[in-house]
């Protein structure tokens, strides 16, 4: 049984360069979160008082402008960030799909990186060996898979990483839509596999700017704004509120 329980969680980032306090107030205060002023060290309040509960079968979309806190929330749920205040408890194996470069070694071949990335995402070596041919076919990298990853272009690295992550069987999938430098045709192909991946997951948290993809994958949503949850509910209700008249 998978579950996510977050209660009154906040994530703060101290900024130790006090000389830039004025600039950060002007820029970051508008771009996402807020600047804490209660101490001599400026603090970026990236998430504030986040409460959410999820279980098996839940499909939650995250909407909001760039800098609203979506990526920080994904990292909180994945265990990359610890809450400064409050609690965040996750039961189940998390598969974070938002930083495709994590778990790749530039000095070994594409084939070896398929195994390494799969192990990083919680799969066994035997499971990954059974998936190698399918991943190789999907990436369309051919003989490049025998070469060190450092010889790959950015787009080729994304192809390899996507080939791996779209073959796993996650209990909880934490997904960001951004796929990086790939051509349009391959992006369409990758999105189809991401939809299949999301449907295999026990639970899904998906950050996206695409209403079409959100409707394909999610049934409920959270609207993130300045590090807070501004609205939550059914996907259609939250999208209507987010796209309606509102400041900013």
Secondary structure, DSSP 8 states (H G I E B T S, - for coil): --EEEEEEEEEEEEE--GGGHHHHHHHHHHHSSEEE-SSSSEEEEEEEEEEEEEETT-EEEEE--TTSSHHHHHHHHTTSS--SEEEEEEES-EEEES-TTTT--TTSBHHHHHHHHHHHTT--HHHHHHHHHHHHHHHT-GGGGGSBGGGS-HHHHHHHHHHHHTT---SEEEEES---S--HHHHHHHHHHHHHHHHHSSEEEEE-S-HHHHHHH-SEEEEEETTEEEEEEEHHHHHHHHHSS---
